[in-house]
């Protein structure tokens, strides 16, 4: 049954005033699921105006009342996990267990935001000077917007909205046009939890909508997750218009494998990290840097496991991997594999031209392993965002570190080893924002912050955790004196004495 996805503005779903629509597809079948209303300037103005009005009242509400809404939202998220996960699978294609895991990871940020009372506690310095006290507080920005990608339609909005809202801001979400329904689903959960109308809004659209948010004078901050070229554009444009911007870009994540590593552990983790969610993760391991004799063992064991990965509709209970998001994504991934093969790489497993019975129109590419890849190949230089693991062979740990540090991205990396000395050397010398030791996807916990270095991050702040809270608030320092009338003295032209 076909459906329409509308905007969610000021507590209710509203259609676009214009006629622009975009079809929503099931990537596993190619079937049209519904249509998405694309926003015009009219919807943009309504969403920003609603958020600006709502922010005033919401920011004045007590922390206790804000926290109560967050706790209720958390319970509703748990209650509706199954329904929400199926919605994600239908529009994104990832397997059901991965969709549920995405929701669970986002839930961790909600739980962190539930502690907002402690998170925004200021500092107080009594008697900073005679009869003078000083203290500092953090206050909300006002109206903030989140622009999120298709690959985690629930988790990444939860990296942003709970902290922004807990801190007293109003939030406008601009989700991906590929899988937009989860955004409206979440908006309804926020409303059911008791969030006042206008504090959480959903505005659907493309580049014009993004540009509208980046340039609107009443939007104070922008959070973005997506590709590096767009992250750079968002940061440059938003800051040009005086906004605070955090923009997370692309990645090329490496796993360095030492000869002393447990190869069974390596194989299991590399398979999950490279092929989970069909490689459509900004933290996917897409490069295995094999040191010395680790190469042959790594390829042998990873290949054996990869051949048994079941690629199917994400709703199939025994599916390990689903489709890519669009036919264009399939074409791009297959093009990169072909280019690598022509340039001299060895195709150990070939996932091109995969057809899943009963899903002949689905966007499927199977697990692919490319050996003998060189840094000059597009398979190494580009962020593939597909189920492709490339293997680069090096002779030493230092050579591997130098290779990783020379890559323009700096999102995540890891080392597999049984040597504490090697792990310590790697952790200290590597120039990457998130590092794992025998952990393939080093996604930080909620109380830490997520973010890379180099071309993987534009702006000062990482997302969620302490950095996220700092991003959604600004500091204010207050110095006060309450003298008795008889002790009051006149002002002078000198700095205040600290005696």
C-alpha positions as CSV (number, residue, x, y, z in Angstrom):
1,X,0.0,0.0,0.0
2,X,1.5,3.4,-1.1
3,X,1.9,6.2,1.5
4,X,2.8,9.8,1.6
5,X,5.4,11.3,3.9
6,X,4.6,14.8,4.9
7,X,6.5,17.4,6.9
8,X,6.1,17.6,10.7
9,X,5.9,21.2,11.8
10,X,4.6,22.6,15.1
11,X,3.2,19.4,16.3
12,X,1.4,18.1,13.2
13,X,2.0,16.6,9.8
14,X,1.6,19.1,7.0
15,X,1.8,18.8,3.2
16,X,4.0,20.8,1.0
17,X,2.4,23.9,-0.5
18,X,4.2,23.1,-3.8
19,X,3.8,20.1,-6.0
20,X,7.4,18.7,-5.7
21,X,7.4,15.0,-4.8
22,X,9.9,12.2,-4.8
23,X,9.3,8.5,-4.8
24,X,10.4,6.3,-1.9
25,X,11.7,2.8,-3.0
26,X,12.3,-0.5,-1.2
27,X,15.9,-1.2,-2.2
28,X,15.5,-4.9,-1.8
29,X,12.7,-5.2,-4.3
30,X,12.8,-2.0,-6.3
31,X,9.1,-1.4,-5.5
32,X,7.8,2.1,-5.0
33,X,6.6,2.4,-1.4
34,X,5.3,5.9,-1.4
35,X,6.0,9.5,-2.2
36,X,7.8,12.2,-0.2
37,X,6.7,15.8,0.0
38,X,9.7,18.1,-0.8
39,X,9.6,21.4,1.1
40,X,9.4,24.9,-0.4
41,X,10.4,28.2,1.1
42,X,6.9,28.3,2.7
43,X,7.5,25.1,4.8
44,X,11.0,26.3,5.7
45,X,9.7,29.6,7.1
46,X,6.9,27.8,9.0
47,X,9.4,25.3,10.5
48,X,11.9,28.0,11.6
49,X,9.1,30.3,13.0
50,X,7.6,27.4,15.0
51,X,11.0,26.4,16.4
52,X,11.9,30.0,17.3
53,X,8.7,30.5,19.2
54,X,8.9,27.1,20.9
55,X,12.5,27.6,21.9
56,X,11.6,30.6,24.1
57,X,9.2,28.6,26.3
58,X,11.1,25.4,26.2
59,X,14.4,27.0,27.4
60,X,12.6,28.5,30.4
61,X,11.1,25.2,31.5
62,X,12.8,23.6,34.5
63,X,15.4,20.9,34.0
64,X,13.2,18.5,35.9
65,X,10.4,18.9,33.4
66,X,12.7,18.7,30.4
67,X,14.2,15.5,31.8
68,X,10.7,14.0,32.4
69,X,10.0,14.4,28.7
70,X,13.3,12.7,27.8
71,X,12.6,9.8,30.1
72,X,9.2,9.3,28.6
73,X,10.7,9.5,25.1
74,X,13.2,6.8,26.0
75,X,10.5,4.5,27.1
76,X,8.5,5.0,24.0
77,X,11.6,4.3,21.9
78,X,12.1,1.0,23.6
79,X,8.4,0.2,23.3
80,X,8.3,0.8,19.5
81,X,11.7,-0.6,18.6
82,X,10.3,-3.5,16.6
83,X,7.9,-1.3,14.6
84,X,10.6,1.3,14.0
85,X,13.2,-1.3,12.9
86,X,10.9,-2.7,10.3
87,X,10.2,0.7,8.9
88,X,14.0,1.3,8.6
89,X,14.5,-2.1,6.8
90,X,11.7,-1.4,4.3
91,X,13.2,2.0,3.2
92,X,17.0,1.4,3.8
93,X,17.4,-2.3,3.3
94,X,19.7,-3.2,6.2
95,X,18.9,-6.5,8.0
96,X,16.5,-6.4,10.9
97,X,19.0,-7.1,13.6
98,X,21.2,-4.2,12.4
99,X,18.2,-1.9,12.4
100,X,17.4,-2.8,16.0
101,X,21.1,-2.4,16.9
102,X,21.0,1.1,15.3
103,X,18.1,2.1,17.5
104,X,19.8,0.7,20.6
105,X,22.9,2.7,20.0
106,X,20.8,5.9,19.5
107,X,19.0,5.1,22.7
108,X,22.3,5.4,24.6
109,X,22.5,9.0,23.6
110,X,18.9,9.6,24.9
111,X,19.9,8.1,28.2
112,X,23.0,10.3,28.4
113,X,20.8,13.4,27.7
114,X,18.5,12.3,30.5
115,X,21.3,13.4,32.8
116,X,21.1,17.0,31.6
117,X,20.8,18.3,35.1
118,X,24.4,17.3,35.8
119,X,25.7,18.0,32.3
120,X,24.8,21.7,32.4
121,X,25.9,22.4,35.9
122,X,28.0,25.5,36.0
123,X,30.9,26.5,38.2
124,X,30.7,28.9,41.2
125,X,33.6,30.7,42.8
126,X,32.7,32.4,46.0
127,X,34.6,35.5,47.2
128,X,36.5,35.9,44.0
129,X,37.3,39.3,45.3
130,X,36.1,40.9,48.5
131,X,32.4,40.7,48.5
132,X,32.3,39.5,44.9
133,X,31.2,36.1,43.6
134,X,31.7,34.7,40.1
135,X,29.9,31.9,38.4
136,X,29.5,30.4,34.9
137,X,26.5,28.8,33.2
138,X,25.8,27.3,29.8
139,X,22.7,28.4,27.9
140,X,21.0,27.1,24.8
141,X,21.7,28.5,21.3
142,X,18.0,28.8,20.3
143,X,17.1,27.1,17.0
144,X,19.4,24.3,15.7
145,X,19.0,22.0,12.7
146,X,20.3,18.5,12.0
147,X,21.0,17.3,8.4
148,X,21.3,13.5,8.5
149,X,22.3,10.8,5.9
150,X,20.4,7.8,4.7
151,X,22.6,5.1,6.3
152,X,21.4,5.5,9.9
153,X,17.9,7.1,9.7
154,X,17.3,6.7,13.5
155,X,20.7,6.6,15.2
156,X,22.2,9.8,13.7
157,X,19.2,12.0,14.5
158,X,19.5,10.6,18.0
159,X,23.2,11.7,18.1
160,X,21.8,15.3,17.7
161,X,18.2,15.9,18.9
162,X,18.2,14.6,22.4
163,X,21.1,16.7,23.6
164,X,20.0,19.7,21.7
165,X,16.5,19.5,23.2
166,X,17.6,18.6,26.7
167,X,19.9,21.7,26.7
168,X,16.8,23.9,25.9
169,X,17.0,24.3,22.1
170,X,14.3,23.7,19.5
171,X,15.3,21.3,16.7
172,X,14.6,21.0,13.0
173,X,15.5,17.7,11.4
174,X,16.2,17.5,7.6
175,X,16.6,13.8,7.0
176,X,17.7,12.0,3.9
177,X,15.1,11.8,1.1
178,X,15.9,8.1,0.6
179,X,14.4,6.8,3.9
180,X,12.4,9.6,5.4
181,X,9.7,7.8,7.3
182,X,11.7,7.2,10.5
183,X,12.0,10.9,11.0
184,X,8.2,11.4,11.2
185,X,7.9,8.3,13.4
186,X,10.3,9.8,15.8
187,X,8.5,13.2,15.7
188,X,5.3,11.4,16.8
189,X,7.2,9.7,19.7
190,X,8.5,13.1,20.9
191,X,5.0,14.5,20.8
192,X,3.6,11.5,22.7
193,X,6.3,12.0,25.3
194,X,5.0,15.4,26.0
195,X,7.4,17.6,24.1
196,X,5.8,21.0,23.3
197,X,4.8,21.6,19.7
198,X,7.5,23.2,17.7
199,X,10.4,21.9,19.7
200,X,11.0,19.1,17.3
201,X,10.2,19.6,13.6
202,X,10.9,17.6,10.5
203,X,11.5,19.4,7.2
204,X,11.9,17.2,4.1
205,X,13.7,18.4,1.0
206,X,16.9,18.5,-1.1
207,X,19.7,21.0,-1.6
208,X,17.3,24.0,-1.6
209,X,16.1,23.1,1.9
210,X,19.6,22.6,3.1
211,X,20.7,26.0,1.8
212,X,17.6,27.5,3.4
213,X,18.6,26.2,6.8
214,X,22.3,27.3,6.3
215,X,21.4,30.8,5.4
216,X,18.3,31.5,7.5
217,X,19.0,34.3,10.1
218,X,16.9,32.5,12.8
219,X,18.8,29.2,12.7
220,X,21.7,29.4,15.2
221,X,23.5,26.1,14.7
222,X,23.8,23.3,12.1
223,X,24.8,19.6,12.7
224,X,25.6,17.6,9.6
225,X,26.7,14.0,8.8
226,X,27.4,13.0,5.3
227,X,30.0,13.0,2.5
228,X,33.2,15.1,2.8
229,X,32.4,17.5,-0.1
230,X,29.0,18.3,1.3
231,X,30.4,18.5,4.9
232,X,32.9,21.1,3.6
233,X,30.2,23.0,1.8
234,X,27.9,23.0,4.9
235,X,30.7,24.2,7.1
236,X,31.8,27.0,4.8
237,X,28.3,28.2,4.1
238,X,27.0,28.0,7.6
239,X,29.9,29.8,9.2
240,X,29.7,32.4,6.4
241,X,26.2,33.2,7.7
242,X,27.4,33.3,11.3
243,X,26.2,29.9,12.5
244,X,27.9,27.4,14.7
245,X,28.5,24.3,12.5
246,X,29.6,20.8,13.2
247,X,30.0,18.8,10.0
248,X,31.1,15.2,9.9
249,X,32.4,14.0,6.5
250,X,33.4,10.7,4.9
251,X,35.9,8.1,5.9
252,X,38.4,5.5,4.7
253,X,38.8,3.3,7.8
254,X,41.8,1.0,8.1
255,X,42.4,-2.1,10.1
256,X,46.1,-2.8,10.6
257,X,46.8,-6.5,11.2
258,X,50.0,-7.7,12.8
259,X,51.3,-11.2,12.3
260,X,50.9,-12.0,16.0
261,X,47.1,-11.3,15.9
262,X,44.5,-14.0,16.6
263,X,43.5,-14.6,13.0
264,X,40.2,-16.2,13.8
265,X,39.2,-13.1,15.8
266,X,40.5,-10.9,12.9
267,X,38.4,-12.8,10.3
268,X,35.2,-12.6,12.3
269,X,35.6,-8.9,13.1
270,X,36.7,-7.9,9.6
271,X,33.7,-9.7,8.0
272,X,31.3,-7.9,10.3
273,X,33.0,-4.5,10.0
274,X,33.5,-4.6,6.2
275,X,30.2,-6.2,5.1
276,X,27.7,-5.3,7.8
277,X,25.0,-2.9,6.5
278,X,26.5,-3.7,3.1
279,X,29.4,-1.5,3.9
280,X,27.2,1.6,4.1
281,X,28.7,2.9,7.4
282,X,31.0,5.8,8.0
283,X,32.8,3.5,10.5
284,X,33.0,0.5,8.1
285,X,36.4,-1.1,7.8
286,X,37.1,-0.9,4.1
287,X,40.9,-1.3,4.1
288,X,42.9,-4.2,5.7
289,X,46.5,-3.2,6.1
290,X,48.3,-6.6,6.5
291,X,51.8,-6.5,7.9
292,X,54.2,-9.2,6.6
293,X,53.0,-12.7,6.8
294,X,49.6,-11.6,8.2
295,X,48.4,-11.0,4.6
296,X,48.0,-14.6,3.5
297,X,46.4,-15.8,6.7
298,X,44.0,-12.8,6.8
299,X,42.8,-13.3,3.3
300,X,42.4,-17.0,3.7
301,X,40.3,-16.8,6.8
302,X,38.3,-13.7,5.8
303,X,37.5,-15.2,2.5
304,X,36.2,-18.4,4.0
305,X,33.7,-16.6,6.2
306,X,32.7,-14.1,3.5
307,X,31.7,-16.9,1.1
308,X,29.0,-17.9,3.7
309,X,27.4,-14.5,4.1
310,X,23.8,-14.7,3.1
311,X,22.7,-11.6,1.0
312,X,19.0,-11.2,0.9
313,X,16.0,-9.0,1.8
314,X,16.7,-7.4,5.2
315,X,13.4,-8.8,6.5
316,X,14.6,-12.4,6.1
317,X,15.5,-13.7,9.5
318,X,18.6,-15.5,8.4
319,X,19.9,-12.6,6.2
320,X,23.4,-11.3,7.0
321,X,23.5,-8.5,4.5
322,X,20.9,-6.5,2.6
323,X,21.0,-4.3,-0.5
324,X,22.6,-1.0,-1.3
325,X,20.4,2.1,-1.1
326,X,20.0,2.8,-4.8
327,X,20.8,1.4,-8.2
328,X,23.2,4.2,-8.7
329,X,25.1,3.0,-5.6
330,X,25.4,-0.4,-7.1
331,X,26.7,0.9,-10.4
332,X,29.3,3.0,-8.6
333,X,30.6,0.1,-6.4
334,X,30.8,-2.2,-9.3
335,X,32.6,0.4,-11.3
336,X,35.3,0.8,-8.6
337,X,35.7,-3.0,-8.4
338,X,36.2,-3.2,-12.2
339,X,38.7,-0.3,-12.1
340,X,40.8,-2.0,-9.4
341,X,40.8,-5.3,-11.4
342,X,42.0,-3.5,-14.5
343,X,44.7,-1.7,-12.5
344,X,46.1,-5.0,-11.3
345,X,44.2,-5.8,-8.1
346,X,43.3,-9.5,-7.5
347,X,39.6,-10.1,-7.1
348,X,39.5,-12.7,-4.4
349,X,35.7,-12.7,-4.1
350,X,33.6,-10.9,-6.7
351,X,30.2,-9.5,-5.6
352,X,29.4,-7.9,-8.9
353,X,26.2,-8.8,-10.8
354,X,24.7,-10.6,-7.8
355,X,21.0,-11.6,-8.3
356,X,18.9,-12.6,-5.2
357,X,16.1,-14.9,-6.3
358,X,12.8,-13.3,-6.0
359,X,14.5,-9.9,-5.7
360,X,15.7,-9.4,-9.3
361,X,15.1,-5.6,-9.1
362,X,16.9,-5.2,-5.8
363,X,20.1,-3.2,-5.4
364,X,22.4,-6.0,-4.5
365,X,26.2,-6.3,-4.5
366,X,27.8,-9.3,-2.8
367,X,30.8,-9.3,-0.4
368,X,33.9,-8.4,-2.4
369,X,37.6,-8.8,-1.4
370,X,40.4,-7.1,-3.4
371,X,44.0,-8.1,-2.8
372,X,47.2,-6.4,-3.9
373,X,45.6,-3.0,-4.0
374,X,47.8,0.1,-4.2
375,X,47.1,3.6,-2.9
376,X,46.8,4.9,-6.5
377,X,43.7,2.9,-7.2
378,X,40.2,4.3,-6.9
379,X,39.3,1.4,-4.7
380,X,41.7,2.9,-2.1
381,X,41.3,6.6,-2.8
382,X,37.5,6.8,-2.9
383,X,35.1,6.1,0.0
384,X,33.3,3.1,-1.6
385,X,30.4,2.9,0.8
386,X,29.7,-0.7,-0.3
387,X,30.6,-4.3,0.7
388,X,34.2,-4.1,-0.5
389,X,37.3,-4.9,1.6
390,X,40.6,-3.9,0.0
391,X,43.8,-5.5,1.2
392,X,47.1,-3.5,1.1
393,X,50.3,-5.3,2.0
394,X,53.1,-3.6,4.0
395,X,56.3,-4.9,5.6
396,X,56.3,-3.2,9.0
397,X,54.1,-1.6,11.6
398,X,55.6,1.8,10.9
399,X,54.9,1.5,7.1
400,X,51.3,0.7,8.0
401,X,51.1,3.7,10.3
402,X,52.6,6.0,7.6
403,X,50.1,4.7,5.0
404,X,47.1,5.4,7.3
405,X,48.4,8.8,8.3
406,X,48.9,9.8,4.6
407,X,45.2,9.2,3.8
408,X,43.2,12.4,3.7
409,X,40.5,10.9,5.9
410,X,41.0,10.4,9.6
411,X,37.7,9.0,10.9
412,X,38.4,5.6,12.5
413,X,41.0,3.0,12.5
414,X,42.1,-0.1,14.5
415,X,44.9,-2.5,15.1
416,X,44.7,-6.3,15.7
417,X,47.7,-7.6,17.7
418,X,48.7,-9.5,20.8
419,X,51.5,-7.0,21.5
420,X,50.9,-4.3,24.0
421,X,54.0,-2.4,22.6
422,X,52.7,-2.5,19.1
423,X,49.2,-1.4,20.2
424,X,50.7,1.5,22.2
425,X,52.9,2.6,19.4
426,X,50.0,2.5,17.0
427,X,47.6,4.4,19.3
428,X,50.1,7.2,20.0
429,X,51.4,7.7,16.4
430,X,48.2,7.3,14.4
431,X,46.6,10.6,13.3
432,X,42.9,9.5,13.4
433,X,40.1,10.6,15.6
434,X,38.8,7.2,16.8
435,X,41.1,4.3,17.5
436,X,40.4,0.7,18.3
437,X,42.7,-1.9,19.8
438,X,41.3,-5.4,18.8
439,X,38.0,-3.5,18.3
440,X,37.1,-3.0,14.7
441,X,34.4,-0.3,15.0
442,X,35.7,2.0,17.7
443,X,32.4,4.0,18.1
444,X,32.7,5.9,21.4
445,X,30.2,5.5,24.2
446,X,27.6,8.1,24.8
447,X,29.6,10.0,27.4
448,X,32.5,10.4,25.0
449,X,32.2,12.1,21.6
450,X,32.2,10.8,18.1
451,X,34.3,12.5,15.4
452,X,37.3,12.1,13.2
453,X,40.2,14.3,12.1
454,X,41.4,15.8,8.8
455,X,38.7,15.5,6.0
456,X,36.4,13.6,8.2
457,X,35.4,16.6,10.4
458,X,34.8,20.3,9.7
459,X,34.4,22.5,12.7
460,X,35.7,22.4,16.2
461,X,33.1,20.1,17.9
462,X,32.7,16.4,17.7
463,X,29.1,15.0,18.0
464,X,27.3,13.9,21.1
465,X,28.9,13.5,24.5
466,X,30.7,16.4,26.1
467,X,31.5,18.0,22.8
468,X,27.9,17.7,21.7
469,X,26.7,19.5,24.8
470,X,29.2,22.3,24.3
471,X,28.1,22.7,20.7
472,X,24.4,23.1,21.6
473,X,25.1,25.6,24.4
474,X,27.2,28.7,24.9
475,X,28.9,29.9,28.0
476,X,28.1,32.9,30.1
477,X,30.2,34.2,33.0
478,X,28.6,36.3,35.7
479,X,30.4,38.4,38.3
480,X,28.2,39.8,41.1
481,X,28.4,41.9,44.2
482,X,25.6,42.5,46.7
483,X,27.1,45.1,49.1
484,X,25.3,46.5,52.1
485,X,24.1,50.1,51.3
486,X,26.5,51.6,53.8
487,X,29.4,49.7,52.2
488,X,28.7,50.7,48.7
489,X,31.5,52.7,47.0
490,X,31.7,54.6,43.8
491,X,33.2,53.3,40.6
492,X,36.7,54.2,39.5
493,X,38.8,54.0,36.3
494,X,41.1,51.2,37.6
495,X,40.6,47.4,37.4
496,X,38.8,46.1,40.4
497,X,41.1,45.3,43.3
498,X,41.3,41.6,44.2
499,X,42.1,42.5,47.9
